Amino acid sequence: MHKKSLIVANWKMHLNTHQASTLVHRLHEHIQHHRDVEVVLAPSMLTLQPISVEVDRRRFRLSAQDAYPKDEGVYTGEVSFAMLGDLVHYCIVGHSARRLYFEESNDLIRDKVSAAVRNEIVPILCVGETKTERENGEGRAVVHAQLTTALMNLTSADIENIVIAYEPVWAISTFDGIIAKPSEVQEMITYIRRQIADLYGPKAAQDLRVLYGGSVNEHDARDYLSLDGVDGALVGAASLNYKQFSEIVAVAHNVQVEKASR
Ligand code: PEP
């Protein structure tokens, strides 16, 4: 059986409760349910709760965009993975916006990954190099350090329950928004799987779900989703538009049908 394609909508810090509810309504109308595609919505922390009661959970899963690694305590203003347990299936961890704007270190991200796994939430671990790091020829070394530190506390059984998203920072619309060539994406996705194979063995590397993220839209989604070893996409800006996002989901289904017939 083929792995499901995973399409994640990262709404970032957009949409108040009313706007988020309207978007969910539109997505219900426009996204066709396909067994081979899993659609995940990652709204802001504010709107997670109201959306959780509105959303058809047979068609959409929910993700948080971040959470705090301690389960409870004096951490004023924070929400823990433990608190999110009933609400979400996934949580994005180590998104480049968190790494850059909030100076999250690889060590903190490792603790978040561990907290997610401990609380039975699937972390969507984001890794990726900045433009300068790439230009300096440090891309692989940066991704290697991000991966090995973040996964340090996990067993090979845990690895089955994580998702990795390769998001080159230079390709994210918020930052430089350069369109990554599929060949560039392919190279790093292959490198990531090789790292996982070295750490956890070939089966873990094969079973792991690896996504691509970076200005994915309805026009270029096919180019990325068709790549070998790409199991889905993390979509930012285009996920705020129901037409664009619905088309990306439709493309994911078509690619799945093609991959299954290969
Ligand atoms: C993201 O938010 O993870 C992302 C990839 O954003 P965008 O699609 O807007 O580049």
Residues whose N, C-alpha, C, O or C-beta is under 5 A from the ligand:
A	BS01	PEP	N10 A171 I172 S173 T174 G213 G214 S215 V216 L234 V235 G236 A237
